[in-house]
Amino acid sequence: MDKCTFSGGWALMTMIQRRTRGTGIKTRIGNHTFRATGITAYLKNKGTLEAAQHIANHESPRTTKLYDRRQDEISLDEVEKISI
């Protein structure tokens, strides 16, 4: 499969920032936000790291793991384990 390259990265980043400016979203959103969202959603739906790596066109699975945000979500059950 041929590698896909996108030369308009800055233009895309500018468009994303412009469109999110008036939304009230405080988190910075950019190209990598969408990449992380896609990889995380794929892995949550039982996709494999190897396939995610291929889809994202990463040379190393370590790079793909950087975009995996599954561990960032904390369930209410976990929070309720904290007793004060």
C-alpha positions as CSV (number, residue, x, y, z in Angstrom):
1,M,0.0,0.0,0.0
2,D,1.4,3.4,-0.9
3,K,2.0,5.9,1.9
4,C,-0.4,8.8,1.9
5,T,1.1,12.2,2.6
6,F,-0.8,15.4,3.3
7,S,1.0,18.6,2.6
8,G,-1.8,20.9,3.9
9,G,-1.2,20.2,7.6
10,W,-1.0,23.8,8.7
11,A,-4.1,24.7,6.7
12,L,-6.0,21.9,8.3
13,M,-4.8,22.9,11.8
14,T,-5.8,26.5,11.2
15,M,-9.2,25.5,10.0
16,I,-9.8,23.2,13.0
17,Q,-8.7,26.0,15.4
18,R,-10.9,28.6,13.7
19,R,-14.0,26.3,13.8
20,T,-13.5,25.4,17.5
21,R,-12.8,28.9,18.7
22,G,-16.4,29.9,19.3
23,T,-17.6,26.5,20.6
24,G,-16.7,27.0,24.2
25,I,-14.4,24.0,24.1
26,K,-11.4,24.8,26.4
27,T,-9.2,21.9,25.3
28,R,-6.9,22.5,22.4
29,I,-8.0,20.5,19.4
30,G,-5.8,19.7,16.4
31,N,-5.0,17.1,13.9
32,H,-3.6,14.7,16.5
33,T,-6.8,15.0,18.5
34,F,-8.7,13.4,15.7
35,R,-6.0,10.8,15.2
36,A,-6.1,9.9,18.8
37,T,-9.9,9.7,18.8
38,G,-9.9,7.5,15.8
39,I,-7.3,5.1,17.1
40,T,-8.9,4.9,20.5
41,A,-12.4,4.3,19.0
42,Y,-10.9,1.6,16.8
43,L,-9.2,-0.2,19.7
44,K,-12.3,0.1,21.9
45,N,-14.2,-1.8,19.2
46,K,-11.8,-4.7,19.4
47,G,-9.4,-3.6,16.7
48,T,-5.8,-4.8,17.0
49,L,-2.9,-2.5,17.7
50,E,-1.1,-3.9,14.6
51,A,-4.1,-3.0,12.4
52,A,-4.3,0.5,14.0
53,Q,-0.6,0.9,13.3
54,H,-1.1,0.1,9.7
55,I,-4.2,2.3,9.3
56,A,-2.3,5.2,10.9
57,N,0.7,4.5,8.8
58,H,3.0,4.3,11.8
59,E,6.4,2.6,11.5
60,S,6.3,1.5,15.1
61,P,3.6,0.2,17.4
62,R,5.1,2.5,20.1
63,T,3.9,5.5,18.1
64,T,0.4,4.1,17.8
65,K,0.3,3.4,21.5
66,L,0.9,7.1,22.1
67,Y,-2.5,7.8,20.5
68,D,-4.4,5.2,22.5
69,R,-6.5,7.1,25.1
70,R,-8.4,4.2,26.6
71,Q,-6.6,4.5,29.9
72,D,-7.6,8.2,30.2
73,E,-11.2,7.2,30.9
74,I,-12.0,6.6,34.6
75,S,-15.2,4.8,35.4
76,L,-17.4,5.9,38.2
77,D,-16.8,2.5,39.8
78,E,-13.1,3.3,40.1
79,V,-13.7,6.8,41.6
80,E,-16.1,5.3,44.2
81,K,-13.2,3.1,45.4
82,I,-11.7,6.2,47.0
83,S,-12.8,6.4,50.6
84,I,-12.1,9.4,52.7
